Structure formats: structure tokens, C-alpha cells
Amino acid sequence: MHREGITVTEVNQPDKATRRRRGKTDAIDAAAAAQAVLSGRATAAAKTTDGPVETIRMFKMAKSSAIKSRSQVINQLKAVLVSADPALRESLAGLSNPKLIQRCSELEPADGTAPATAARHTLRLLARRIKHLTEEVNDLTARITTAITACAPKLLDRYGVGPDTAAALLIAAGDNPDRMGSEASFAALCGVSPVEASSGKTQRRRRNRGGDRQANSALYTIVLARLRWDTPTRTHLVSNGESARARRAAKPSAASNATSRQRSTRPSTRPGRAKPCRRSCNSPPQVFSASANSPPLPSCFPMGTAVRERQLDPLWSRSVRAPGSQQTEPLEATAHGGRRLVG
């Protein structure tokens, strides 16, 4: 249609509420797509399929299929090896995958229908199939690299970008990347642009869960590589990380505070042992008696005033009777809501 000069517009599927209300048929979907285009809600141009990116997409699809098949065959080989003859299994024990596949491919073929003979023959066939699939993967990787170098030579020069990640990004952009007007459009296409989630006086954004998930995974892989090996990226993270954490800490959540309070005021299941502080105050466990000279609780302890007063109230301390004894021993309140014996 592009070659004939026909304008093609890409339309997203209708939302779940509309589909649940109107149903799902080809006629309903066609009418919804036409209404989206005529109303101006759908304006994105469709990707063309007659350029080098389409070639990369074909190679990438074949490579993904070969990798998936190779993983399945490796699992089958190891499953056969588990039930194989003990002598054969012990001779192949402790080998890495490449050495195991090489040794299995070199097994001598044998005639017969005995289970041990069938296991050796099956291991040999599966190992040779794995080697053949590995050759396919390597050949397709070389072809993908050549195609990327021809259409986007500077992409592979970027730090952390390899053939697979570059192919995923190019496939998401298509042969006509000019259909995206800005970098923000490409970010939204990859699902890395924040989505507004503000309400009233609360101004915030949430993570974008849409977009092309393969391109999103490629960007995530690139970021992980750069965070581990690229010095400028790590410096940028350190310089902006503190302020980001401070902004997150400045927005308390009532639900999380309530949960932490319930967790911290829960009695200890092991009397006689104080739980360590779960906050980042690096302070050792402390025990507080029910007296007026008790030291204050750690500043990081997320408890309300009422809970503090209850812990330091002498009436809150209880007593316990030892088995077979008529004497009672007092209990002390700990900093984490538990109690332990005095003395």
C-alpha cells in the first residue's frame, strides 16, 4: 500500500472498557479504527516493510527461534543423561555445557534396541542438533551486525549497545523513523516515558507499562551495561541519586507507614531475644525498662507517641511465672515491641 501511494495510519486496539461494552468482532474493530482516524485520535503513520530494518527483523526472528530451540534441546539432552547408564552418566558428570555437548557429539553410534544403546544414540543426535543450532545463531548474528552497520553505522559505537539490542531498537523505530516527531515520541514508543498520575495537590508520575516491550528490554539491558562499566553513567547516577531518594523520602505514604507501625509493634515470637533494628540507623538492639530513667527510642523507630508512652508505662509491664515455681518474674519492654525477662 505504501508503494501505491496510499496513506496508512496505525491504530491501537480499543481500550478494555469499550471492548467489554461493545463486544469483539472484525466489523466492530474496523468501525472503531475508522472512528479513531476520522476523529484525529489516531495520527501515527504505519511502519514500512521494504527497507533494511525489515531485513533485520527477519534475521532477528529466525535467531530468536533458533535460541529457543537450542535451549529446549539442551534441556532434553540433560533429561536423557539423568536416566542414562550410570557408567555413561558418571563419565560426563561435572562438565560444562560446551564440553558436555562436544563429548556427547563424539559418542560412537551403536546398533541395537537396548535402553543404554538408545540413550547413547539420542545423546549423540541431540548434541549434534545443538551444534547445528549454534552455527545458525552465529551466522544470523553476523548477518544482523552487517545489516545494522549498513543502515545505522553509529549505533553499534554507542557504549553498551550490541547487535541484539540495536536490532530491537531499530525494529521498534522502523524503516521510516521520521514518523516520530521527537525523542519523546520514541521514548513513549519504547515505554520509558513517565505517565502523569497526579491528583489534587499530589503531583507525581508513574512508570509507563505500555510501549514496545522488546525495545524496553533492550534499553534496560543497555542501561545495566552502562551502569556497570561506563564511568560517566555511574557518575550521573551518583550525582542524581541522592536527590531522587530525598524526593521519594519527602513523600510519605500513609499505607506504608501504617504497615511499618504494625510490623514494629508486633510482639516478639521469641521471648528473651530482642530483634535488631530494621532501619538504617546501625544501632544495636536495646532493652528499655519500664522506669522514668529509660533511654529514648532510636530516632529511626517508626512509632507514634501513644506507642512510645505505652512501652514506657510501668502498667504495661507484665509478669511471667516459671514452670513449677510460685514466683513471678517481671518483664521489660524492648525497643521493638517485644518483652524479655528481667535478670
PESULHU-V224965 format. One record per residue. N is the residue number from 1. SS is DSSP state (A for helix, B for strand, O for the rest). OMEGA is omega in degrees with one decimal (none if undefined). Layout:
N | SS | OMEGA
N | SS | OMEGA
This chain:
1 | O | 177.3
2 | O | -179.3
3 | O | 178.7
4 | O | 178.6
5 | O | -179.8
6 | O | 178.8
7 | O | -178.6
8 | O | 179.7
9 | B | 179.8
10 | B | -177.1
11 | O | 175.4
12 | O | 177.9
13 | O | -179.5
14 | O | -179.0
15 | O | -174.7
16 | A | -179.6
17 | A | 178.8
18 | A | 179.9
19 | A | 178.9
20 | A | -178.0
21 | A | -173.4
22 | A | -178.4
23 | O | -176.1
24 | O | 170.2
25 | O | 178.1
26 | A | 179.7
27 | A | 178.9
28 | A | 178.8
29 | A | 178.8
30 | A | 178.6
31 | A | 178.8
32 | A | 177.9
33 | A | 179.0
34 | A | 178.3
35 | A | 178.9
36 | A | 179.7
37 | A | -177.5
38 | A | 179.9
39 | O | 179.8
40 | O | 178.5
41 | O | 178.5
42 | O | -177.6
43 | O | -176.0
44 | B | 176.6
45 | B | -179.5
46 | O | 178.3
47 | O | 174.7
48 | O | -176.4
49 | O | -178.3
50 | O | -178.2
51 | O | -178.7
52 | A | 179.3
53 | A | 175.8
54 | A | 175.1
55 | A | 178.3
56 | A | 180.0
57 | A | 177.8
58 | A | 179.5
59 | A | -179.4
60 | A | 178.4
61 | A | 178.6
62 | A | 179.4
63 | A | 178.6
64 | A | 178.0
65 | A | 179.3
66 | A | 179.0
67 | A | 179.0
68 | A | 178.7
69 | A | 179.6
70 | A | 177.5
71 | A | 178.4
72 | A | -179.3
73 | A | 177.0
74 | A | 177.4
75 | A | 177.5
76 | A | 179.1
77 | A | 180.0
78 | A | 177.0
79 | A | 176.5
80 | A | -178.6
81 | A | 179.7
82 | A | -178.2
83 | O | -179.0
84 | O | 178.8
85 | O | -178.1
86 | A | -179.9
87 | A | 178.3
88 | A | -179.3
89 | A | 179.2
90 | A | 179.1
91 | A | -179.8
92 | O | -177.7
93 | O | 175.6
94 | O | -179.2
95 | O | 173.5
96 | O | -177.7
97 | A | 178.8
98 | A | 179.9
99 | A | 178.1
100 | A | 179.7
101 | A | 179.2
102 | A | -179.9
103 | A | 179.6
104 | A | 178.9
105 | A | -179.7
106 | O | 178.0
107 | O | -178.9
108 | O | 176.4
109 | O | -178.4
110 | O | 177.7
111 | O | 178.6
112 | O | -178.6
113 | O | 178.6
114 | O | -179.8
115 | A | -179.8
116 | A | 178.5
117 | A | 178.9
118 | A | 178.9
119 | A | 179.1
120 | A | -179.6
121 | A | 179.0
122 | A | 177.7
123 | A | 179.8
124 | A | -179.4
125 | A | -179.4
126 | A | 179.0
127 | A | 178.4
128 | A | 176.2
129 | A | 177.7
130 | A | 179.6
131 | A | 178.1
132 | A | 177.9
133 | A | 176.6
134 | A | 176.2
135 | A | 177.1
136 | A | -179.7
137 | A | -180.0
138 | A | 179.2
139 | A | 179.6
140 | A | 176.4
141 | A | 178.2
142 | A | 178.9
143 | A | 177.8
144 | A | 179.3
145 | A | 178.7
146 | A | -179.5
147 | A | 178.8
148 | A | 179.0
149 | A | -178.9
150 | A | -174.5
151 | A | 179.5
152 | O | -173.3
153 | O | -176.7
154 | O | -176.0
155 | O | -179.5
156 | O | 177.2
157 | O | 179.1
158 | O | -176.8
159 | O | 178.2
160 | O | -178.2
161 | O | 177.1
162 | O | -178.3
163 | A | -176.9
164 | A | 179.8
165 | A | 177.7
166 | A | 178.5
167 | A | 179.3
168 | A | 179.7
169 | A | 179.2
170 | A | 178.9
171 | A | 177.7
172 | A | -179.5
173 | A | -179.3
174 | O | 179.1
175 | O | 178.5
176 | O | -178.6
177 | A | 178.6
178 | A | 176.3
179 | A | 175.1
180 | O | -172.7
181 | O | -175.1
182 | O | 175.5
183 | A | 177.8
184 | A | 177.7
185 | A | 178.4
186 | A | 177.1
187 | A | 177.0
188 | A | 178.6
189 | A | -179.7
190 | A | 178.6
191 | O | 179.4
192 | O | 177.6
193 | O | -179.9
194 | O | -179.6
195 | B | -179.8
196 | B | 177.6
197 | O | -177.0
198 | O | 178.2
199 | B | -179.9
200 | O | 178.9
201 | O | 179.6
202 | B | 178.8
203 | O | -179.2
204 | O | 177.2
205 | B | 178.6
206 | B | -179.2
207 | O | 178.5
208 | O | -179.6
209 | O | 178.9
210 | O | 178.2
211 | O | 178.4
212 | O | -174.5
213 | A | 176.4
214 | A | 175.3
215 | A | 176.6
216 | A | 177.4
217 | A | 178.0
218 | A | 177.4
219 | A | 178.4
220 | A | 178.0
221 | A | 178.6
222 | A | -179.4
223 | A | 178.4
224 | A | 178.8
225 | A | -179.1
226 | A | 178.5
227 | A | -178.3
228 | A | -170.6
229 | A | -175.0
230 | O | -177.2
231 | A | 178.6
232 | A | 179.0
233 | A | 178.9
234 | A | 177.0
235 | A | 178.2
236 | A | 179.6
237 | A | -179.0
238 | A | -177.4
239 | A | -178.3
240 | A | -175.8
241 | A | -177.9
242 | A | -179.6
243 | A | 178.2
244 | A | 177.7
245 | A | 178.6
246 | A | 178.5
247 | A | 177.8
248 | A | 179.5
249 | A | -178.6
250 | O | 179.6
251 | O | -177.3
252 | O | 177.7
253 | O | -177.7
254 | A | -179.1
255 | A | -179.7
256 | A | 177.2
257 | A | 179.1
258 | A | 178.8
259 | A | 179.8
260 | A | 178.6
261 | A | 177.7
262 | A | 179.7
263 | A | -175.3
264 | A | -179.4
265 | O | 179.1
266 | O | -179.1
267 | O | 179.3
268 | O | 178.2
269 | O | 179.9
270 | O | -179.2
271 | O | 179.6
272 | O | 179.5
273 | O | -179.8
274 | O | 178.3
275 | O | 176.5
276 | O | -179.8
277 | O | -178.7
278 | O | 179.5
279 | O | -175.4
280 | O | 178.7
281 | O | 178.1
282 | O | 178.7
283 | O | -179.6
284 | O | 177.1
285 | O | -179.7
286 | O | 178.8
287 | B | -176.0
288 | B | 177.5
289 | O | -178.0
290 | O | 178.9
291 | O | -177.5
292 | O | -178.2
293 | O | -178.3
294 | O | 177.2
295 | O | -178.9
296 | O | 176.3
297 | O | 177.5
298 | O | -177.8
299 | O | -178.4
300 | O | -174.8
301 | O | -173.1
302 | O | -179.4
303 | O | 178.9
304 | O | -178.2
305 | A | -178.8
306 | A | 179.8
307 | A | 178.0
308 | A | -179.5
309 | A | -179.8
310 | A | 179.9
311 | A | -177.3
312 | O | 179.7
313 | O | 179.6
314 | A | -179.9
315 | A | -178.5
316 | A | 178.5
317 | O | -178.7
318 | O | 179.7
319 | B | -179.4
320 | B | -179.7
321 | B | 179.2
322 | O | 179.6
323 | O | 178.0
324 | O | -177.8
325 | O | 178.0
326 | O | -178.3
327 | O | 178.1
328 | B | 179.7
329 | B | -178.3
330 | B | 177.2
331 | B | 176.4
332 | B | 176.3
333 | B | 176.6
334 | B | -176.4
335 | O | -174.3
336 | O | 173.4
337 | O | 179.8
338 | O | 178.3
339 | B | 176.0
340 | B | -176.3
341 | B | 175.5
342 | O | 179.9
343 | O | none
